[in-house]
Amino acid sequence: MMDPHDLNRRTVLRAALAAGCMMCLPAVGHAQSGKVSKAQAKYQDKPKGNQDCAKCMQFVAADSSCKVVEGKVSPQGWCQLWAAKQG
Ligand code: SF4
């Protein structure tokens, strides 16, 4: 049989988790697109060293967009979410 204290603790933990999730949404700052803004990603129109959008796995060359950052990005751009393209 379940201890009533465990039930209360679970209820409190669930409520705290739900509140925490609701509070973290604005902090993450995702737009309706599910992407982050250029400012949030610290996007710049120039490369950082040898890292640029064209070499990033998130870059979509077909329309010069990014899978995780809003708007058009330059193939020579860069942001702190840069991740090396595989292969
Ligand atoms: S460097 Fe940043 S903006 Fe450029 S493609 Fe990668 S994730 Fe997108």
Boltz pocket constraint, residues with backbone or C-beta under 6 A from the ligand:
constraints:
  - pocket:
      binder: B
      contacts: [[A, 41], [A, 43], [A, 52], [A, 53], [A, 54], [A, 56], [A, 57], [A, 58], [A, 59], [A, 60], [A, 65], [A, 66], [A, 67], [A, 68], [A, 69], [A, 73], [A, 74], [A, 77], [A, 78], [A, 79], [A, 80], [A, 81], [A, 82], [A, 83]]
      max_distance: 6.0
